[in-house]
Amino acid sequence: MRILFIASNRIGDAVLSTGILNGLMQRYPEAEFWVACGPLAVDVFRHAPRVTRIIVMRKAKRAGHWRQLLKAVAFRRFEAVVDLRGSATAWLTFARKRHILKPDHALHRVEHNAGVVGMVPPPAPLVWPGAEMRAKAARTIPDGLRVLAIGPTAAWPGKMWPVERFAELARRLLAPGAPLEGASLLVTGGPGEEEKCRPVLEVVPPERRIDLVGAKIDETAACFERVALYVGNDSGLMHLAAAAGAPTLGLFGPTADAIYSPWGPKAVTVRVPRSHEEIKAEEGGEVTWHVSRNHMEDLGVETVENAARDLLEKLGSGA
């Protein structure tokens, strides 16, 4: 028995789909799974149990990536196709059941995904870092070492809280008498984002720095399983931290926290004083890369610090 799971190109959406993939594994305990996703999302699924093949969909002209997918699955029989990209591929695949995502801009993405395959309540996202990366993470963050993790970047500048505010937040949370006094500082970001992240990393002396900027997703996920707190912008790394079970504080401004807030009992959000709808009205429509200003500048350090302290207190992770 074989199931085709068509996931996102983006890391965040891929992470948010892991709960239903895990649920499908329980629903079909004898099945093997083929996952189709973009190159950035491969490491989200690489170590997932019973995923026997990952079809990498590299974007190509004239929908060539979809044609490549159809070529890869041609003449194969599937028990089910789960298409979270709402394409026509499921209808062109030899499958007994088809579950195709339809647009919905009201539900949280986790609930939306779960509805496609009829899972109530929606299963929470999770991570599969693999044994090798978990062993590496245990060397990087030994048992007993407290770590504050910061993710100061995002897919586009309009979603990014000013980096100097992340640095100030880290100073406050790590200061004498603060909840994470003396803890190490982990900074994470994508390849090529080293300079953007440097001001945060330099808040602590070298012996207390854990530099994961540019690290692979599976290594980062394994480290997130061991941190005391993660604070970051609305990004794939924020969703990865929450899925790994880290206490997670996500910062939102021009994007919809109702749909993309970090998911889980240890996850909370803080947004700028205005709602997503108010920001959309100011920008004259849906907010994308091109915004009139950085709305994240409306979020003060004290507001984020208080939310971080409240989360740590709630979870008993503070000093």
C-alpha positions as CSV (number, residue, x, y, z in Angstrom):
1,M,0.0,0.0,0.0
2,R,1.4,3.4,-1.0
3,I,0.2,7.0,-0.2
4,L,1.3,10.1,-2.0
5,F,1.6,13.2,0.2
6,I,2.0,16.5,-1.7
7,A,3.4,19.1,0.8
8,S,4.5,22.7,0.5
9,N,7.6,24.3,-1.0
10,R,7.9,26.4,2.2
11,I,9.4,25.2,5.4
12,G,6.7,26.6,7.7
13,D,3.7,25.1,5.7
14,A,5.6,21.8,5.5
15,V,6.1,21.7,9.3
16,L,2.4,22.6,9.8
17,S,1.5,19.5,7.7
18,T,3.5,17.0,9.7
19,G,0.7,16.3,12.2
20,I,-1.6,15.0,9.5
21,L,1.2,13.0,7.9
22,N,1.7,11.4,11.3
23,G,-2.0,10.8,11.6
24,L,-2.1,9.1,8.2
25,M,0.7,6.8,9.3
26,Q,-1.5,5.7,12.2
27,R,-4.6,5.4,9.9
28,Y,-2.6,3.3,7.4
29,P,-0.2,1.3,9.5
30,E,0.9,-0.9,6.7
31,A,1.4,1.9,4.1
32,E,4.6,3.4,2.7
33,F,4.6,7.1,2.0
34,W,5.9,9.1,-0.9
35,V,6.3,12.8,-0.1
36,A,6.5,15.5,-2.8
37,C,7.8,18.9,-1.6
38,G,10.1,21.8,-2.5
39,P,13.9,21.6,-1.9
40,L,13.8,23.7,1.3
41,A,11.3,21.4,2.9
42,V,13.1,18.1,2.2
43,D,14.7,17.9,5.7
44,V,11.3,18.3,7.3
45,F,10.4,14.8,6.0
46,R,13.8,13.1,5.5
47,H,13.7,11.1,8.7
48,A,10.0,10.5,8.9
49,P,9.1,6.9,9.5
50,R,7.9,4.9,6.5
51,V,8.6,7.8,4.1
52,T,10.3,5.7,1.5
53,R,10.7,8.3,-1.2
54,I,10.9,12.1,-1.4
55,I,10.2,13.7,-4.7
56,V,11.9,17.1,-4.9
57,M,9.8,19.6,-6.8
58,R,12.2,22.3,-8.1
59,K,10.2,25.1,-9.6
60,A,10.4,25.1,-13.4
61,K,9.0,27.2,-16.2
62,R,5.6,26.4,-17.6
63,A,4.7,24.2,-14.6
64,G,7.5,21.9,-15.4
65,H,7.8,20.8,-11.7
66,W,4.3,19.5,-11.8
67,R,5.0,17.5,-15.0
68,Q,8.1,16.0,-13.3
69,L,5.9,15.0,-10.4
70,L,3.4,13.3,-12.7
71,K,6.2,11.5,-14.4
72,A,7.6,10.2,-11.1
73,V,4.2,8.8,-10.1
74,A,3.1,7.6,-13.5
75,F,2.0,3.9,-13.6
76,R,2.0,3.7,-9.8
77,R,-1.1,2.8,-7.9
78,F,-1.8,4.7,-4.7
79,E,-4.2,4.0,-1.9
80,A,-4.6,7.7,-1.4
81,V,-3.3,11.1,-2.6
82,V,-3.2,13.9,-0.1
83,D,-2.6,17.2,-2.0
84,L,-2.0,20.2,0.3
85,R,-1.3,22.4,-2.6
86,G,-4.7,22.1,-4.2
87,S,-3.4,21.1,-7.6
88,A,-4.9,19.0,-10.4
89,T,-2.2,16.3,-9.8
90,A,-4.4,14.2,-7.5
91,W,-7.0,13.8,-10.3
92,L,-4.2,12.7,-12.7
93,T,-2.8,10.1,-10.4
94,F,-4.0,6.5,-10.2
95,A,-5.4,6.6,-6.6
96,R,-8.4,5.0,-4.8
97,K,-8.9,8.1,-2.6
98,R,-8.2,11.8,-3.1
99,H,-7.9,14.5,-0.5
100,I,-7.4,17.9,-2.0
101,L,-6.9,21.2,-0.1
102,K,-9.3,23.9,-0.9
103,P,-8.7,27.6,-0.1
104,D,-9.8,28.7,3.4
105,H,-8.6,32.0,4.8
106,A,-10.3,31.7,8.2
107,L,-9.0,28.5,9.8
108,H,-5.6,28.1,11.3
109,R,-3.5,26.2,8.8
110,V,-3.2,23.2,11.1
111,E,-7.0,22.9,11.4
112,H,-7.4,23.5,7.7
113,N,-5.0,20.7,6.8
114,A,-6.7,18.3,9.3
115,G,-10.1,19.0,7.7
116,V,-8.8,17.8,4.3
117,V,-8.4,14.3,5.7
118,G,-11.1,14.4,8.4
119,M,-9.0,14.5,11.5
120,V,-10.7,15.9,14.6
121,P,-9.2,17.2,16.7
122,P,-6.3,18.3,14.5
123,P,-3.1,16.4,15.2
124,A,-0.3,18.7,16.3
125,P,2.8,19.2,14.1
126,L,5.9,17.3,15.2
127,V,9.5,16.9,14.1
128,W,11.6,13.9,13.0
129,P,15.2,15.0,13.3
130,G,16.6,11.5,13.2
131,A,18.9,9.7,15.7
132,E,22.1,11.2,14.3
133,M,21.0,14.8,14.7
134,R,19.5,14.2,18.1
135,A,22.9,12.8,19.2
136,K,24.6,15.8,17.7
137,A,22.2,18.2,19.5
138,A,22.9,16.5,22.8
139,R,26.6,17.3,22.3
140,T,25.7,20.9,21.4
141,I,23.2,21.4,24.2
142,P,24.1,18.9,27.0
143,D,21.5,17.9,29.6
144,G,21.2,20.7,32.1
145,L,22.4,23.5,29.9
146,R,19.7,26.2,29.6
147,V,19.5,27.9,26.2
148,L,17.6,30.9,24.9
149,A,17.0,30.5,21.1
150,I,16.4,33.6,18.9
151,G,15.2,33.6,15.3
152,P,15.7,37.2,14.1
153,T,15.0,36.7,10.4
154,A,12.1,35.9,8.2
155,A,11.2,35.3,4.5
156,W,10.7,39.0,3.8
157,P,11.8,42.2,5.6
158,G,8.3,43.4,6.5
159,K,7.9,40.4,8.9
160,M,11.2,41.1,10.8
161,W,11.3,42.8,14.2
162,P,14.4,45.1,14.2
163,V,17.5,43.0,15.0
164,E,18.7,45.5,17.6
165,R,15.4,44.8,19.6
166,F,16.1,41.1,19.5
167,A,19.6,41.9,20.9
168,E,18.1,44.0,23.7
169,L,15.5,41.3,24.5
170,A,18.3,38.7,24.8
171,R,20.3,41.0,27.1
172,R,17.2,41.4,29.3
173,L,16.3,37.7,29.5
174,L,19.9,36.7,30.2
175,A,20.8,39.4,32.7
176,P,21.4,38.8,36.4
177,G,18.1,38.1,38.1
178,A,16.3,37.5,34.8
179,P,14.4,34.3,34.1
180,L,17.3,32.9,32.0
181,E,20.2,34.4,33.8
182,G,23.5,33.1,32.5
183,A,21.9,30.8,29.9
184,S,23.6,30.2,26.5
185,L,22.2,31.9,23.4
186,L,21.3,30.0,20.3
187,V,20.8,32.1,17.1
188,T,19.2,30.6,14.0
189,G,18.5,31.7,10.5
190,G,18.8,30.6,6.9
191,P,21.9,30.3,4.7
192,G,23.4,33.7,3.9
193,E,21.8,35.4,6.9
194,E,24.9,35.5,9.1
195,E,25.3,39.3,9.1
196,K,21.7,39.9,9.9
197,C,22.0,37.6,12.9
198,R,25.4,38.7,14.2
199,P,24.2,41.6,16.4
200,V,22.1,39.1,18.4
201,L,24.8,36.4,18.6
202,E,27.3,39.0,20.0
203,V,25.2,39.7,23.0
204,V,27.0,37.0,24.9
205,P,30.6,35.9,25.0
206,P,31.8,33.3,22.5
207,E,31.7,30.5,25.1
208,R,27.9,31.0,25.5
209,R,27.1,31.2,21.8
210,I,25.4,28.5,19.7
211,D,25.5,29.6,16.1
212,L,23.0,27.7,14.0
213,V,22.6,30.2,11.2
214,G,22.6,28.3,8.0
215,A,22.3,24.9,9.8
216,K,20.1,22.2,8.3
217,I,16.5,21.9,9.3
218,D,16.9,18.5,11.0
219,E,19.9,19.6,13.1
220,T,18.0,22.8,14.1
221,A,14.9,20.8,15.0
222,A,16.9,18.5,17.2
223,C,18.4,21.5,19.0
224,F,15.0,23.1,19.4
225,E,13.9,20.0,21.4
226,R,16.4,21.0,24.1
227,V,16.0,24.8,24.4
228,A,14.3,26.7,27.3
229,L,12.6,29.3,25.1
230,Y,12.4,30.3,21.4
231,V,11.5,33.8,20.3
232,G,11.3,34.7,16.6
233,N,9.4,36.3,13.8
234,D,6.6,34.6,11.9
235,S,8.7,32.1,9.9
236,G,9.3,28.5,9.2
237,L,11.8,28.3,12.0
238,M,9.2,29.6,14.5
239,H,6.9,26.7,13.4
240,L,9.8,24.3,13.6
241,A,10.5,25.4,17.2
242,A,6.9,24.9,18.3
243,A,6.6,21.5,16.6
244,A,9.8,20.4,18.4
245,G,8.1,21.2,21.7
246,A,10.1,24.3,22.6
247,P,8.3,27.1,24.5
248,T,7.7,29.4,21.6
249,L,6.9,33.1,21.3
250,G,6.0,34.2,17.8
251,L,6.1,37.9,16.8
252,F,3.5,39.1,14.3
253,G,2.7,42.3,12.5
254,P,1.7,42.3,8.8
255,T,0.8,38.6,8.7
256,A,-2.2,36.7,10.0
257,D,-1.6,35.2,13.4
258,A,-5.1,33.7,13.4
259,I,-3.9,31.4,10.5
260,Y,-0.2,31.1,11.1
261,S,0.4,31.4,14.9
262,P,2.8,28.8,16.3
263,W,0.7,25.7,17.3
264,G,0.9,23.9,20.6
265,P,0.3,24.1,24.3
266,K,3.7,25.8,24.8
267,A,3.3,28.4,22.0
268,V,2.0,32.0,22.3
269,T,2.0,35.0,20.0
270,V,2.5,38.7,20.4
271,R,1.5,41.1,17.7
272,V,1.8,44.8,17.1
273,P,-0.9,46.9,18.6
274,R,-3.0,46.9,15.4
275,S,-4.8,43.9,14.0
276,H,-3.9,42.2,10.7
277,E,-7.1,43.6,9.2
278,E,-6.2,47.1,10.2
279,I,-2.7,46.8,8.7
280,K,-4.3,45.4,5.5
281,A,-6.6,48.5,5.3
282,E,-3.6,50.8,5.8
283,E,-1.7,49.0,3.0
284,G,-4.7,49.0,0.7
285,G,-5.1,45.2,0.5
286,E,-3.3,42.0,1.2
287,V,0.1,42.6,2.7
288,T,3.0,41.1,0.8
289,W,6.7,41.9,0.3
290,H,5.9,45.5,-0.6
291,V,4.8,47.4,2.5
292,S,4.8,51.1,3.0
293,R,6.8,50.7,6.2
294,N,8.0,48.1,8.7
295,H,5.0,47.6,10.9
296,M,7.1,45.4,13.2
297,E,8.7,48.6,14.6
298,D,5.4,49.2,16.5
299,L,6.2,46.3,18.8
300,G,8.2,47.4,21.9
301,V,10.9,45.3,23.6
302,E,9.1,45.5,26.9
303,T,6.0,44.0,25.5
304,V,7.9,41.0,24.1
305,E,9.9,40.7,27.3
306,N,6.8,40.5,29.4
307,A,5.2,37.9,27.2
308,A,8.4,35.8,27.4
309,R,8.5,36.1,31.1
310,D,4.8,35.1,31.4
311,L,5.4,32.1,29.2
312,L,8.4,30.9,31.2
313,E,6.5,31.4,34.5
314,K,3.5,29.5,33.2
315,L,5.6,26.6,32.2
316,G,7.9,26.7,35.3
317,S,10.9,27.3,33.1
318,G,12.1,30.5,34.7
319,A,14.7,31.1,37.3
